[in-house]
Amino acid sequence: MSNPFVRLVEPLDPKQPLKKFFNLRKLEDVRYVHLPFSIRVLLEAAIRNCDEFLVKKEDVENILNWKVVQHKNVEVPFKPARVILQDFTGVPAVVDFAAMRDAVKKLGGDPEKINPICPADLVIDHSIQVDFNRRSDSLQKNQDLEFERNKERFEFLKWGSQAFKNMRIIPPGSGIIHQVNLEYLARVVMDQDGYYYPDSVVGTDSHTTMIDGLGVLGWGVGGIEAEAVMLGQPISMVLPEVVGYKLLGNPQPLVTSTDIVLTITKHLRQVGVVGKFVEFFGPGVAQLSIADRATIANMCPEYGATAAYFPVDDISIGYLIQTGRDKEKVMCTKRYLEAVGMLRDFKNASQDPDFTQVVELDLHTVVPCCSGPKRPQDKVAVSDMKNDFETCLGAKQGFKGFQIAPDRHNSVVKFNFEGCDFELGHGSVVIAAITSCTNTSNPSVMLGAGLLAKKAVEAGLTVKPYIKTSLSPGSGVVTYYLRESGVMNYLSQLGFDVVGYGCMTCIGNSGPLPESVVEAITQGDLVAVGVLSGNRNFEGRVHPNTRANYLASPPLVIAYAIAGTIRIDFEKEPLGINASGKKIFLKDIWPTRNEIQAVESQFVIPGMFKEVYQKIETVNKSWNALNAPSDKLYTWNPKSTYIKSPPFFDGLTLALQTPKTIEDAYVLLNFGDSVTTDHISPAGNIARNSPAARYLTSRGLTPREFNSYGSRRGNDAVMARGTFANIRLVNRFLDKQGPQTVHFPSGETLDVFDAAERYKQAGHPLIVLAGKEYGAGSSRDWAAKGPFLLGVKAVLAESYERIHRSNLVGMGVIPLQYLPGEDAQTLGLTGRERYTIVIPEKLKPQMNVQIKLDNGKTFHAIMRFDTDVELTYFHNGGILNYMIRKMAS
């Protein structure tokens, strides 16, 4: 076999004439020309890592032969250029690193070997909540409260930034991780150690894929896997299939990028792309801005793919200049991409690669839409929203049903708010949030919202005062151009003041609703509504009191806030009636695309980005004033309820323990389809009657001090008690929603944690039964760590979302999958049986294992360790145990 790669020396940078880059002999190897561009990035990474002995030449050949081997479960290692983290996943990562240093020291190794090798950026964006809104000082008050609640966590992160090399912290108040990555952190091409090579990234947040819109290959991984990557371990992955998504035509004038992504999300869920790359191509891509592409790539987890890649083209290069990147470096980036055949022309069909499968969308067919009321893939045209909601009201309880009796569909509850009388009914909007990097990264939809607000105010329209309105931009640049373009004041007049720079309502940090509103909802058992420009609307995520939640573009968020209800047909019914008695329709105030583009070209300029980002690491005075210890080993405070040394490495030895058969396990929980990581490990408020609340109360805390589950991910005692604590949990053992289960030895119904504790004390192993798409949603590693601490040894499901399966592997929990055509129903499983899972002495990837029941029945399931590397992790009891043994020896 001839050497498939060579080093070339090119004068790409006149100042550094010996700057080198790796490249294939493209003209000699026709295989390269037909590779999808996303696979080319994997290939360039593999070639670069050959020199580091991380990738074998056979792996390079496998990638070159992608078209032949794509269906054959060929394993390849991938070492990304960077890692990004947010604080909800970053705090437990730093906790794990601190505990791993302790463990390595106990095993006689050098604790400072536990240190990131791969550069990591941690953006603090998940802690701020919408406690204050509709007032000019909301931003400052929310930020002050954020620091009051999270000071201990922030001091710990600051310690981590000093104790570990290659870890940079972006302080609170800077923006949302993915928008900061898009506008500032991403390089597109790395210029490091004397070489150019493609930028690539993995992140501890599932929406890391947003950066695919700029041509940087990236995806979300579990925090556990990210920690191993940071320590230099390549990601072991099966070479993916690549679905080519061909975009044709032009969007209609009233259509936004939000409408396009919600349409694509529904389409690709129907196609089935879990575990695959999606790569966009076709002349329609050239009609989309980078912000549009980033919106589409952001929601990749919602349609289930691993990555949603837009190759770099001239529009990408223009975006780098628009956002204030160094012009000389950008030109070198372009020359490098041209030299290695990775600069795309979407109008040139001769550049179209071979794909596993091709699907198409004509952008002209996309119509304004929302998604809901409980899942991102459930797209509803705006013109159908009223009828769809009213159908959902009476439909059977489920993703599209609330099972409200017909005679209650028009129930109304009167209430008083700030001295005025109002009424709520089913479909009343109580939360309207312009939030999330999905949309706030896009100037066209943000300025569109601002112009709509301006026209609404000028037409005499208002938003009812009890509706919780908020605006949480993904970066300071957004506020800058909204203010400079003159629309900020109009947004404020409708209640959309800036409340913070972070994820906020999108991740459930929506803060409290007015008490009188909550009482009215509870009294009438109303299906109240949240409308948000986010990316997820799973049950119980946005707010406990909004049973219906719809994803919508920022202009539509404002429109529904003005209407005050989701039960409106915008084409036939007015948004409102002004003081002069004139009916104002949505079409009267909707801005044209030309209006938006004119404002955008004038006010979204490079100088804004430079001014905001040049001071991003130093602008937060509260962060600068924090004092953090300087020791290399962390001194754990036994009184802390935020930061606690986890028990994962207790009793760890250098010797491996042989995996044993799981005998007579009880089923802790029995689920249906689409159980999300929000169900498994909620991020929002800690209910006052929960096991976690009882623990915190026993430590002397009041309910006001509980904060959220997400903020307490550095404390395993809280997080174990918060596992399966979602109030909307549907467990087939019970006939009602709630975080409880049946303890079979006693027959009692208990909180899930309390039942698990009883099983553990009696020495009984546990498993979980589930349907399709188990572990959908956020990448949170606590959705695997929590079940591990409860004593769950295995999960048996019909299918898994990619990141969660990886997290289970990382914690040594066995992901089992029913054989094709089988499920709990076909096998007659009730969950009340006891299960023995036979673990053979010799294991191989994706092998079938035998499962015996105490009633004499036997069946087989697939053990979803997909690669030999994952089996190595399993033999070590998880990926972190593997890394500790590796570092200690």
N, C-alpha and C positions, 0 to 999 in steps of 0.2 A: 504493500500500500504506500503510495507516495504521500509525502507530508502535505496535509490539506491546508496548511496555513503557513504564512510567512510574515516576517516583519518588514515593513516598508519605512523608508525615511522620506518625508515630504516637507518642503518648506511652507507649511500651512501658515506659520506665524513668522513674518520676516525678522522679528526680534529674536526668535529662537529657531534658527534654521535646522537644528537637529531634532526638533520635536518629532517624536515617533508615534505611530499608531499601528495596531494590529489590523490585519485585513486578509480576506481570502483572495486567492487567485480567481476572481469572479469570472474572468473571460475564459479561463481554462476549465472551470467547474460549472456546468450548466445547472447543476442542482441548486446553486445559490439563487439564480435568477427567479426560480419558481417558489422560493420560500416566502411564506407570509412575513411581513416586516416585523411582527412581534417575535416570531421564531428567530429572525436574524439577530435581534437583540440578545436572545438566549445564547445564540451561537457566538457572538462577539464576546460575551461574558465568559463562555466556556474556553474560547481561545486564549483570552487574557489569563485565565486561571490555570491554564496548562503549565505556565512558567512557575506557578505556585504549587504545583503538584496536587491541586484540589480536584482537577478534572483530567480524566484519561483521554488519550487520543481517540479511543473507541467511542467515548461520549460525543466528541466532536463529529465523528462519522455518523453516529445515530441521529444527531440533530440535522446534519446535512441530508440524511436519508429520511427526513421527517415524513414525507409523503408516503413512504413505504411502511414505516414502523409506527405510525400514529395510533393505530388501533391495537397495538400489541403490548400495552403496559410496559413500555421501555422506560426504565428509570434513569433520570439524569440529575446531576447536582447543579444548583444555581446559587451563585454568590452575588447578591445585589450590591450595588455601590454604596447604598445608604440605608439607614433605618430611621423612621419617624415614629414618635409616640405622642399620645395625649396624656393628660394627668390621671384620668381614671384608670388607664392601663399602665401608665408610667410609674405611678406610685408602687403598685404591687411588683413591677419589674425591678425597681430599685430596692424594695424590701427583699425580693428574692436574691438579688446580687449581694446585699449585705449579709443575708443568712448563708449564702453560698461561701462567702469569704470565711465566715465562722466555721463552716463545715470543712472546708479545705484545710484550714489551720488545725482542726481536731484530727484530721487524717494525716497530718505531718507535712502538708504541702505549703507552698507559698501563697498566702491569701490574696496578694496583689496580682496574681495571675487571673483572678476574676476581675476583668477589666475590658470594656468594649474595645475591640480591634476595628470593627466596622463603625464609621462615624454615625452618631445618633443625635437627632434633634428632638427635644421634648417640648411641645407647645402646651401651655396650661390654658385650657379653654373649656373644660367640662365642669368647673366648680361654681361658676356664677349662676344665680337664679333670678327669676323675675319676681322679686319681693315687692319692688316699687315700680309703678308705671303711671302713665298719664300725668307726669309732672316734670318740670324742667330739670330737677336735680335727681331724677331716677338713676341715671348712670352712676353718679358719685355715690349715692346711697347704696346701690346694689354692690358696687365695688368695695365699699367700706365693710359691708356685711359679709362679703366673700372673704375678706382678710380676717375678720373677726372669727368666722367659723373655721377657717382652714389654715390658720397661722402655723399650727404644728405640722401639717402636711407640707406646707410651703417651705418651712425651715428644713424639713427632711429632704425635700428635693434639692434645696440649695446645698445641703451637705453632699448629696450625691453628685452634683455638678463639680464640686471641689475634690471629692474623694476618688472619682473615676475620671480617667482621661477620655477624650473623644466624645464627651457627652455635653451638649450645649442645651441650656434651658432658655426658652422664649417665655418671658414672664406673663402673668395674668394681665388681661386688658389689651393684649396685642392683636388678637383675632382668633379665627378658627384654624385648626391645624392644616386642613387641606387647602384653604384659601391662601394661607401664608406660604405653604409649599408651592402653590401655583404661581403666586405673584413674586416670591422672593427666594425660597430655598432651592427650588429645582434648577439644575444646571443644563439639562437636555444632553449636553456632552460634558463628560468629566475631563478635567485637565489636571492630572495628578501623577506624581512619581515619574515624570518624563514621558507620559503617554496620554493620548486622547482615547476615550472609549465611551460608549453610550451610557448615559445616566440610567440608573434603575433603582427601585426602592421597594422595600416592604415596610408595612406600618402596622401598629397594634390597633388599628381602627379599620373596620371593614370598608369604609369609603375612601381608603387610600387610593383606590382606582381612579379617583378624580383626576390624578396627574396623568393618566393615560391620554387625556384629552389634549395634552401638550406634546405628546410623543415620548413621554418618559414611561417605560414599562414598570408598572407597580401594582401591587395588590395587598390586601389585608391578610395578616396572619395572626394567630393567637399570640398573646403576650409571652407564653412559654417558648414558642418557636422563635419569636423575635429575640428573646434573650440569648438563645443559642447562636443565632446569626450574629448578634453583636459580639459574641465571644469568638467569632471566626468560623463557626460551623456552617457549611453550605446547606441550603434547603434541598432536601431530597424530594424530587417531584417526578410524577409520571409525565412523560412528554405529552402535552395536551393536543386534543383535536382543536382546530381553529375554524370557527364558523365565520364566513365572510358575510358581512351585512351591507348590502349594496343600497346606497341612498341615491334616489333619483329626484328630479324636479326641484321646484322652489316652494317654500312654505307660503301659505296664504297670508295676506296682510295682517289679520288679527291674531295669528297664531304665534305663541311664544315658545322658547326652548323648553319650558316646563311641559307644555302640551306635547311636544315631540318626545320627550323622555318618558312621559307616562304612557304614550302610545307604544313606544319601543319596549317598555317594561312588560306590558301585557302581552305583546307579540312574542317576545323571547321566552317568557314563562310558558307560553303555549308550545313553542318550538322545542324547548328543553335544552338548556345550555349549562347545567350544573357541571362543574369540573372542567369546563372548556374555556378557551380564549374566544372572544369575539373581536374581530378586526373590521373596522369600517372602511369602505371604499366606494368608488363611484362618483360621478360628477356632482351629486347632491352635497357631498362633504365640502366641496369648495364654496358652497353657499352658507356654510356655518362658521361663525367666529370661533375663536379658541374658547371663549366663555360658554358658547353654545355646546361645543364638544365636551367641555369639562362637566357641564350639567348632565349630559348623557352618560359620560364615563362614571360620574359620581354614583349614579344609581345602579351600577353594575351588580352589587350584592342583591338588590331587589329583583333583578331578573336571573340571578343565580350563577352568573359566569365567574370565572376566576379573574379575568382581565377584560377590559373593553377598550381596545387600543385604536388610536388614531395616529398613523405614522406622521412624522414631521414633514411639513411642507412650507411654502413661502409665507403662508398666513401665520404659522407657528413662529417663524423667524421674526416676522413683523411684531408679534405679540411680545417677544423678548425685548425688543427695542421700546415698544409702547410702555412696558412696565419698568423701564429704567435700568435694564441690564447694560453692562459695559458694551458699547457698540463694537469695539475691536474684537472682543471675545466672541460676540455674536457672529461676526463675520468669519472668524476661525471655525466656529461651530458649523456654519453653513458649508464651508469648504471641506471640512472633514466628512460631513454627511454626504456631500456630492462624491467625494473620493471613494467612499465605501459603499456607494449605491443605496443609501438609505434616506435620500431626500425625495419625497413623493410628489408626483404631479397627479392629482386625482382625476383630471380631465383626460389623461393619457391612458387609455385602456390597455396599451401594450405593457404597462407596468403592473397590471393586476396579477397578483400571485395566484397559485393554486390553493384552494381551501378544501377542508373536509366536506363542507356543505355551504351552499349560498342561499341566503334569503334576501328579499327585497322590500323596500318601503318607498313609495312615492310620497315625498314630503308634501305634495299638494293635497293629498287625501287627509292630512292631519287636521283635526278640528279642535277648538278650545275645549279643554276637559279638566276633570279633577279625578282623584282616585280615592276610593273608600267604600264603605265607612270603616273597614277594619284592616285592609291590606293594601299595599302599594300597587299590586298588579291588577286590582279591581277598578279599571278605568271606567269613567262615566262621562259621556259628552255633557258639556254644560247645559245644552238644550234639554237633556234628559234628567238632570239632577233632581228636580222636584218629584217627578214620577218615580224615579228610582228609589229615593229616600222613602217615599210613602209606601212603596212595595216592600222595602226592607222592614218597615215598622211592623207589618203583620206577618212577615215570613218567619219560618221556624228558626229558632236560635241557631246562629252559625255565622259564617263570614259575611253573609249578606242578609242577616235576619236578626230581629230583636224580640219577636214573638209577643208583641203588644196586642191586647184584645181589641177588636175592631171598634167597640164602643168607646175606647179610650184614645183613639187616634187624634182627636181634636181637643183633648183635655188641656185646660189652661190653669195655671197657678198664679195668683196675684201676689205681689210682694212689694216692699218698700225699700228704696235705696236712696240714701242721702236726702231723705225728706220727700221724695217723689214716688208715685205709684207706677209700677210696671207690671207686666205679665210675661210668663214664660210658657212655652208649649213644646211639644216634641219638635225637634229641628231648630230650636232657638240657638243662635250662635252666642256662646259665652266666652270663647277664646278666639282671637284673631291675631296671628303672629306672623310677621315677616321675619323669618329666621332661617338658619342653616346655610352652610357654604354652598349647598346645591344650587341655590338661587341668588344669594347675596353676592356671589362672585361674579355675577353677570350684570354689567352696567345697563344693558338694554332693558331687562325686566325691572331693575331697580329704578331707573329713570322713568320707565313706563309707569311704575307705581306712583312715583312722585308727580308726574304730569297728570295722572288720573286724580290724585289727591287735590292738586291745584284746581282742576276743572270742577271737582265735586264741591270744594269750598266756595268757589266763585258762583256755583249754581245754587248755593244755599243748603247743601246737604250736610248732615252730621251723623255721628255714631253714638248710639245710646251709651250713657255713662257707665253702666254696669258691665259692659263687654270689656274683657281684659285684652286690650290691644298692646302690642309691643313691636319694636324694631330692634333686632340684634344683628348688626352687620358682621360679616366675616373678617373685616379688616378696617383699619382707620381710613383707608383710601375711600371707602364707600361714603362715609360721613363727609369726607372732604369734597367729593364731587356732588353729593346731594346738596350740600351747603352752598358751594360755589355756583351751582346751576339755579339756585333760588327756590328749590322745591321743598327744602327741609322744613320750613315754617308751615307749609300746608299739611305736610304729614303730621306734624305736631298738633295742628288744630283738629285733626281727626283722631288724635290719641296715640299716634304712632311715633312717640318719642324714642330716642335711642336709650335702651335700658342696659346695654352691656355689649362687650365684644366677646362672644362665646357661643356655644351651641344652644344653651338655654332651652326654650320650649321644644326644640327638635328632639332633645334627649330626655324630656320629661322634667326639666328644671323650670317648669312653668310657674312655680310659686302658687300661693293660695288664691282661690276665688273669694269674692266677698261673701261673708257668712250668710247674708239674706239670700244670695243666689244659690248657695249650696243647700240651704233649708228648703227653698222652693223646688229645686231639682229632686231632693230626697222625698219631700212631701208628695209630689206628684209622680214619683218614679219615672221621671222624664228622661227621654233620650236627648240630652243636650249635646251640642256640637262644638268641636274645635276645628278651625280652618287654619292651616299653616302652610308655609312655603318650604316644608321640610322634605325628608325622604322616607320617613316611616310613620305609620299610623296604627301600629298593632294595639290591640286592646290593653288598656291600663298603662300605656306608655306615656301619652301626652299629659293626661290628668285623670285622677280616679273618678271625677264626676262628669267627664265627657265620654259617653259611651260610643258616640259616632265621631270620627275624626277624618277630615278630608285634606288631601294634599292638593295644593293649587298654586298657581303663579302668584307673585306678589300683587299685581293689579287685581286679581280675583279675590285675594285675601281682603283687600280693602273694600271691594264691591260687596262681598258677603257681610262684612262688618257693618257697612252702611244699611244693607237690607235688614240685618238683624236675624235672618233666618235662612236656612238652606232650602226651605220650601218656597222657592220663587222661580218663576220662568222669566228670565231676563228679557226675552224677546217680546213677551206679552204684558208683563207687569212692570211698573216703575220701581226704581230703587227707592224712591221716596218722593215726598211732595214738599216743596220749599215754602218759605213764609208767604210767598205770593200766591200759593195754591197751585203752582205749576207742577205737573208730573215730570220727573226727570228719569229718563231711561238710561241704562248702561251705555247704549250706543251713542248717547249724547255727550258722554264724558270720556269715552275710550280714546286714548291718543293714537295717532297714525304712526306707522313705522317711520315715515319720513320725519315727523316731529321728533321722535326718539333719537334717530340717527343724527339729526342736526345738533341736538344738545350733547349727545355722546362725543361727537367729533370735536366739539368746542371745549368740553370740560374734563374729559378723561384723558389726561396727558402724562408723559413720563415724569415730569417734575413732581407730581403728586406722590407717585410711588417712591421716588428717591427720598423725598422729604419724610415720608412716614417710616420707611424701612431703615434709614440710616441711623435712627435712634431707637429701634425696636427693643434692643436688649437693655437699654438704660433709662427709658422714659418713665417706668413705674417706680415712683419714689418709695412706696410702701415695700416693694420687693427689695429695692436697694438697701433699705434700712434693716432688713432681716439679718439676724446673727445666726450662724450655723457652726456646729463643731467642725474642727479640722482633722479629726482622727481618721485614719484609713479604715479602722474597724468601727462599726456603729455601736454606740452605747445605748442599749435598749432600755426604755423607761417602763418598768412593770405597771405603772399607773396609767399609761397612755391607753386611750380607747381608739386612737387613730393608727398608730404604728406599733406593730407587735411582731416579734420573731416567729415565723410560721413553723409548724411542726413537720413540714414535708421531709426534712432531712434528719429527723430524730432517729438515732440508732443506725444510721447509714454506715456501712463498712465497705472496704475496697472489694471484698468478695461478692460475687453475684449470687442472688437467690434464684433457684430454679422455679419458674412459674408453675403454680399448682392448679389442679382442677378446682373449679368453684362448686362447692357441694351444698345442695339443699338451700339455695338462696330464695328469700322471699322477694316478692315484687313490691317495691316501695310505692310506685306510681304507675298508672296505666293510662296512657295518653292516646289521642287521635292524631290527626295531621297538623302540620304547621305549628308545632310547639317551638317558640322562639327563645333566643337567649334572654329576652326580656322576661319570659315566663320562668326560666330556670334561675336567673340571677338578676332580679330587677335592679335598676339604677336609681329609681326615684325615692320618694319620701318613705320613711320608716313608720309603718302603722303603729299606733299607740298600744294595740293589743297583740303585737307580734312577739315571737321569741327574742328577736333582736332588741326590741324595745324593753322587754323585761330584763335582758342582760345589761343594757345601758343604764336602766333605772337602778339596778343593783350596784352599779359603779358610781352612783350619786348624780347622774345626769337628769335634767328635766326634759320634757318633750321638746321644748324650744331649742335644746342643745343637741337633739338627735342628728340633725343634718340629714344627709341622704345616704343610701347604700353605696352609691358610686363614690362618695367622698371617703367612705370607710373601708375601701378595698385594701388598705394596708393592715387591716386587723382581721385575722382569720376567724376569731371568735364571733365577730359580728357577721361576717360574710357566710359562715357555715349556717348560722341561724337565719340568714336572709335567703338561703337557697330554696327555690320553689316557693317563695313568699309572695308571689304576685297575686293580687286580689282577684284577677280574672282567670286564674288557673282552672282548667277543666280536667278533672280526674275522673275516669270512668268508674271508679269505685264509689263515687258519691253522686247524688242527684242535684247538686248545686255547685256554683262556682266558688272557689276559695282555696287558700293555701293549706289544705288539710288532706289527710288520707286515713285509711283504715289500718290499725295495728292488728294483724290477723290473730296472733296468739291470744290476745285479750278480747278482740272484737270491738275495741274502742275506736272512736274517731278522734284523732289528735292532730295538732299542728305537725307539719311534715318533719320539722327538726326534732320534735319531741318523740315522734314515732321512730325515727332513725336512731335516736339515742337509746331507746329501749331495745331495739334490735341489736345495736352494737354491744350493749351491756350483757346481752344474752349470748353474744358470739355468733350471731346470724349474719351471713353476707347478704347483700341486697343487689337487685337489678332493677332497671326501668324498662317498661315496654312503651313503644311509640310507633306512630304511623309514618307518613311521608314527610320530608323536609324537616327532620328533627334538627334543631339548633339553628334555624334561620335567623337572620338579623345580625346584630352587632358581634364583633369579634371577641367579646369579653372572655378572658381566660377563666374568670371565676365561675362561668357556667360549666367548666370541667373541674376546677379545683373544689368548688362547693360540693358537688356530688361525691367526689373522692373523699372529702372529709366526713361526709355522712355515711360512708361505708359502701357506696355503690361500686361494685366490681365490674359491671358490664351494662351496656345499653343494647337492647334488641329493637331495631327500627326497620321500617321499610326502605327509607333512604335518609341520607344526611346532607346537610349543607357543608360545604368543603371545610370552612375554617373550624367549625365546631368539631368535626371528626378529627381534624388535626390536633385540636386542643385535648380531646379525650386521649388520643395516643400519647400526647405529651405528658399527661398525668398518669399514664399506665392503666387507664380505664379501657376495657375492651369494647370497641364498637362492633357489634354484631349486626348483620343485615340478613333479612329473610331471603330465601332463594327466590328467583324470579317466579311470579305467579302465586306466591304464598304470602300470607300475612296472618295476623292473630285470628281473624275471622275464619279463614279457610282451614286453619289448623285447629280451630275450636278452643283457642286459649282464652281464659277468663282473667288471668292474672292472679287468681287465688291459688294456683298450683305452687309447688316449690320446684326450683330449677337447678339441675346439675349440669354445668357446662364443662365438657371433657376437653382438657388442654393437652394435646399430644406432646411427647418429648421433643420431637423434631417439628419445627414450624416453618412454613413458607408463606410468602405473601398471598393474601386473598384465598387462603385454603378454607375448605368446609370443615366445620367442627360439629360434633354430635351434642345434642341437648336432650337430657333425660328429665322427665317429669315424675313427680311422686305418685301420679296416677297410672304409671306404666307406659305412657305414651312417649315416643321418641321421634325427633326430627333433626334436621341439619340446618345450619346457618353459615353465612360467609363471615369469616373473621376479617374485618376491614383494616388489617395492617397491609397497606398497599405496596410497600417497598421493603427491601432487606434492611435498610437503615431504620425504618419504623419498628421492625422486629427487634433490632438491636436496642432501641429505646425501651421497648417492652421488657426485654430481658433485664434491663437496668432499673426497672420500676419507674420509667419516665425519662424525658429528655434532660431534665435538670440534674437528676442523679447521674446520668451518663456524663454530663459535662463536669460535674464535681469529681467523679472518679478519674476522668481524663486529665483534669488539671492537677489533682493530688498526686497522680502517679507520673 
